[in-house]
Amino acid sequence: MKTDVSVQTQTPLLDALQQYSSENILSFDVPGHKKSGKLKALTHFFGEPLLRFDANSMKQLDNLSNPTGVIKEAEDLYAALYQYDEAHFLVNGATVGVQAMILATCRPGDKILVPRNVHKSVINALILSAAEPVYVYPEMHPELGIATTVSFHAIKEAIDENRDAKALFLVHPSYYGLCCELESIAAYAHECGLVVIVDEAHGAHLPFSEELPTNAHYAGADLSTISVHKTGGALTQAAVLLANQNRIDSSRVKGILNMLQTTSASYILMASLDGARRELALFGELYLREVLNLARYTRDTLNEIDGLYVTGKELTQFKEVEDIDETKLVINTIELGLSGFEFYDLLRDEYQVQLELADACNAMALFSIGDTEEGALRLISSVQDLASRFRKKPLSISHRFFDIPDLVLSPREAFYSHTRVLPIVEAAGQISAEILTLYPPGIPIVMPGERITENMIEYLSLLKNENGMLVDLGDPNANLIKVVI
Ligand SMILES: Cc1ncc(COP(=O)(O)O)c(C=O)c1O
């Protein structure tokens, strides 16, 4: 990573917040807790320093809606570090960044190429923007039961068949740490006049090691969003939208962000972005070297356990998988006789070890710059013990896939259609008006506008039996679904 590290030692927003909190300013402003010790429960729980840093926008602290002072300086440091023309702080995670990237690029009716296995924020952005999705289907891994990535060939075909498309949306890396042939895909999309938007929610750490996949900037992205809170060390919800100006209207990106974001952005979140960036710039390479060593050691050791397979670089044997992020350990549990959900629950309930996600065949451990050797050893010994205590007969995985449904209406048309509510088990053949997501990873099983199938209903009942967390339907128990009349 080439950057001027001496500039990156600065923390303009953190400094301004610290200065503000040290001054004896009497507040007749929001927030109503007034930084004081009067509200004992709040102060006791969070500690007095946190309340002192919880400020409202003001002259000395700048304003996220129109940053010209310390927030702008802190954003510019991100732009310099990640080598984009501009950066925008986000206080509603990569979710709001994904939505803003699409809304800033597509007008109603514009076509956007989208892999089918995107995060639900993309589908919600399609509903909001009225952009028309052209779904590109990812390749499936035959044993892991997960999508790998979209291939260059599939994207090229979709671009060639939709020469009027406005934008291409890509996810890099995927939730499972898999990366598509980003550079060649982006180059072809640009050649054909498309804007390249990258959901890099899982990629804030990529620029800090040559041994990690290339980051979207080097592959030519016009817009990218990084969840700094996921792998970059900021607090939960803190993220950054990065933009290059030559194909993008900057004022539109700003305007859309102001439509979507709060007018009361949390300084605690934004200051955490400032601090995380300094830490990454100064120590990122060292931390990532340590993390990669820990993750590789853990992967190799877990792979010695009979019945477990932890994925690694061998996944690049699939042509569409250009690279993998080795900080993600996808643990395939099928041979152990446990579903990913059971493995995930056992590890949590019996060993107090929390993994990032589970699906029908796998559970996944995320390593990041906060991990320690002690933690890795505890994960290893817990999994070794779990595998010896709970081993069963290997599971058959044939019923652990579901066919991706056909798109009948655009997500927006379906969302705004007249609807009725049906038990899901009776909904085969109907067009869904709702999104139904397995969370994590937050990838929709059915989207508004798709036709519900018998095979999907069977898959859902498997997920329910195994305690998969199904979210986003109006019915919190995921028994009922709204369908288009
Ligand atoms: C691929 C992808 N994009 C976007 C998001 C949304 O990120 P956030 O939780 O920071 O809003 C997620 C969240 O898990 C994700 O996995």
The ligand as an SDF file (V2000), in Angstrom:
LIG
                    3D

 16 16  0  0  0  0  0  0  0  0999 V2000
  -22.0800   -8.3540    1.1680 C   0  0  0  0  0  0  0  0  0  0  0  0
  -22.6780   -7.3890    2.1620 C   0  0  0  0  0  0  0  0  0  0  0  0
  -23.0000   -6.1580    1.7700 N   0  0  0  0  0  0  0  0  0  0  0  0
  -23.5350   -5.2560    2.6110 C   0  0  0  0  0  0  0  0  0  0  0  0
  -23.7730   -5.5720    3.9220 C   0  0  0  0  0  0  0  0  0  0  0  0
  -24.3660   -4.5560    4.8270 C   0  0  0  0  0  0  0  0  0  0  0  0
  -23.3730   -4.1320    5.7270 O   0  0  0  0  0  0  0  0  0  0  0  0
  -23.6950   -3.4320    7.1040 P   0  0  0  0  0  0  0  0  0  0  0  0
  -24.0630   -4.5050    8.0610 O   0  0  0  0  0  0  0  0  0  0  0  0
  -22.4040   -2.7330    7.4270 O   0  0  0  0  0  0  0  0  0  0  0  0
  -24.8010   -2.4670    6.8810 O   0  0  0  0  0  0  0  0  0  0  0  0
  -23.4610   -6.8570    4.3870 C   0  0  0  0  0  0  0  0  0  0  0  0
  -23.7280   -7.2330    5.7680 C   0  0  0  0  0  0  0  0  0  0  0  0
  -23.5170   -8.2760    6.2440 O   0  0  0  0  0  0  0  0  0  0  0  0
  -22.9080   -7.7950    3.4810 C   0  0  0  0  0  0  0  0  0  0  0  0
  -22.6170   -9.0400    3.8600 O   0  0  0  0  0  0  0  0  0  0  0  0
  1  2  1  0
  2  3  1  0
  2 15  2  0
  3  4  2  0
  4  5  1  0
  5  6  1  0
  5 12  2  0
  6  7  1  0
  7  8  1  0
  8  9  2  0
  8 10  1  0
  8 11  1  0
 12 13  1  0
 12 15  1  0
 13 14  2  0
 15 16  1  0
M  END
$$$$
